[in-house]
Amino acid sequence: MNNAAKIRYRWGGSVPMVVRMPWGGLRHAGPYHSQNTEPWFYRTPGLKIVVPSTPADARALLASAVADPDPVLYYEHIALYRDPRVKQVLTDEPPAPIPLGRAALRREGSDIAIVSYGAYVHVVLRAAEKLAKDRIQAAVLDLRSLVPLDRAALLGLARRCGRVLIVHEDSRAGGIGESLAAIVQEEAFEHLDAPVRILGALDTPVPYSPPLEEFYLPSEEEVERAARLLAAY
């Protein structure tokens, strides 16, 4: 934060460094291994932050991070290491490049935009399937990269849907969701039909106990409930 992030600014130097960062809950690993550290670095100019949610994206974004001339924090969610629901078959062919700062629309929808990253993309997708049974079509945007941020994708979806729910497993207070909400409300306010809503974890350390961690993190049911309230606003 004090050296690598500032060398480009100070004398135009390059620091082609990638730091792999295991992170996140859903594995009952306690307050050290499961904490969300991405907000610590989000406000440091000069650092790039990557948060893949699928095996294919993980490989392609790692290649892009290695090729980048500046320092990249590459966040690997520990719950995705062993989740059979996100398995993908990868060939030996080199991955198609994914530029840093390009989000992915994981699900089409026009009633509400749900924005997330990391493992919670899959939580949101499961909630969106339940919403669809009641004819609430939720678009799901996977940010993939927090810095640089795909502002065009975020704002474009907000303008198209008119309702935005931001979901992350980090604590709500001081989380990245609040920054994203400010961007949407400042730059797409006239297109909104409801206030931007943010769903995050409790403002406590991550509990080690499985039932306490389950209570601490936003659940699939909470995502669904928040989306229904926003859709009905």
N, C-alpha and C positions, 0 to 999 in steps of 0.2 A: 504493500500500500504506500510505503514511503519512498521506495526507490524504483522498483520495476514499473509501477504505474505512472511514474512521472518522468521517466527518461525521454520518452517521445516528446513531451512538452518542453523539457529543459533544453535539450540540444538536438532533437530530431533523431535520437538513437533508437535502435530496434532491440526489443527483448522477446525473441521468439520462444516463449516458455508456456507450457501447458501444465497446469496443476490439476490432477484428477482428485475429485472431492466426493467421497461417499457421504451420503446425507439422507435424512428423512426418517419418518416413522413407519408405522404399519408392520414392524418386525419386532416390536417389544424390546428394543435395544437400549432404552433408558435415556437419561438426560444428556449424556456425552455423545453417543453414537447417532442419536436420532434428531438432534437439534437442527434447525434450519438456519444456516449461516449465510445464505445468499444475501439477505438485507444488509449484513455487515459490510459487504463489498460493493453493493449496488450503487452507492452514492460516491464511489471513488473513481474520478475520471481517469481513464487510461487502462482500466481493467475491463475485459470482456467476460460475459457470463453465459454459458451454454447449459441447457437443461433438457436433454433428450428424453423421450417417453417411449420409444420403440427400439428394438434391436437394430433395425435398418437405419434409423436416424442416428442412433448411438455411433454406429460405425462411420457413417458419412460425415457427421458433425465432428467426430474426433479427427478425421482426416483434414477437415477444414480448419480445425483449431491448430493442428500441427503446422499447417501451411501458413497460418496467419503470422505476420511479423511482430505482433504485440502480445502481451501476456493474456492468457485465456484461462479462466477457472471453469473446469469441465465437471459439472455436477452429475454424479451417477447415483440414482436413487436405489437404496439397498433393497427396497421391497420389489423392485423390478428384476433383480438378479435371479430370483427363484420363482417368479410368478408364471405358471404355465399358460395363463390366459393371454399373455403378450408374446408368446413364442412366435418367431418367424424363421423361415428357412432362408439363409443367406448363401449365395453362390460364391465361388472363388473369383468372380469377376470384380474388378475395382468398383467401388460404389459410385453412383452418380453424385457429383458434388452438390452439397447443400450450402449455399452462402450463409455465413453468420448474419443473423438479423432477418431471417425469413420465416414467418409463422406458417403453420399448416392448418387448413380448415378440415377438421376430422369428421364433421357432420354438418350437412346442410340443414337449414331451418330459417324461418322468417319471423317467428313469434318472439323469440328471446335469444340473445347471444350469451353464451356461457364461455368465459375465458379462464384458462388454467394452464398449468405447466407441470412437467414431471409426472409422478405416479398418479396425481389427482386428475390428470386427463382421462384416465380409465374409469375413475370413480364417477366423473361427470358424464362420460359416455353411457355408463350403465343407468344413471339417473335420467338421461335424455331419452333412453329407450322406454322407460316407464312413463314419462311425460307424453310420449308420442301415442300411447294407448288411449289418452284422453284428448287427442288432437292438439296437443301443444307441441309445436315443432321447434325444437331448440337447436340452434347452430352451435357447434363446439369448436373453439379456436385454441389450438395448441401453440403457445408462444415459441417453444423450442429454444429461443435465445432471449435473454432478458436485456443484455447489453451486447450489441446494439438491439434495440427494440423495433419490431415491425409495426410502427405507428400507423402506416397506411392500412394494414390489414385490420388492426384494432379499431381504428376510426371508421373504416369502411363498413365493417360488420355492425358497429354501433349505430351508424346512420341507417343501415338497411333494416335492422330489427327494431330499433327504438327502445329496447329494454336490454340492460346489460347486467349480468351477474358475474362477479369475479370470485373465483374459488381457489384458495391455496391452503396448504396445510401449515404454513407458518402462522404465528400469532397475528391477530388482526391489528393490534396497536403497532404502528411503525412498520408494518409489512409492505411489501411491494404492491399489494392490492390497492392501498390507499393512493399510491403514486399513479397507478393505472387509472383509477377512478377520477383523479384530478385531471388527467389528460383528456379523458372522454368528456367530462362535464365542462371543461373549458373550450374544447374544440368541436364538440358535436352536440352542444346543449339544445340547440333549436330542433334537433331531430329526435330528442328523447321524449318518450311518453311516460316515463317513470324515473325516479332517482336511481342512480347506479347503486347496486347493492354489493357488499363485500362479505364473503363468508370465509372465516379463518379459524384457527385453533384458539384455545384459551390462552390468556396471558400468564402462563406458568411454565416452569421447566417441563420437558417431556417426561411423563411418568414411565416407570419401568414396568409396573403391574399391567398385564394385558387389559383387564377391564377398565382401569383408570386411563390407559392410553386410548382406548376406544371412546371413552367419555371426553377426553381431551381433544381429539381430532374431530373435524367436521365429518359426519357420516354421510353415506349415500342418501339416507332418508332425509337428513337435514338439507342436502343440496336440492333434492326433489321438492321439499316443502318451501324452501326459499324461492325456487323457480316458480312454483305455483302462485305464491303470494305476489311475486313481481309480475307474472303474466296477468293476474287479476286486478292489478293496480288501476 
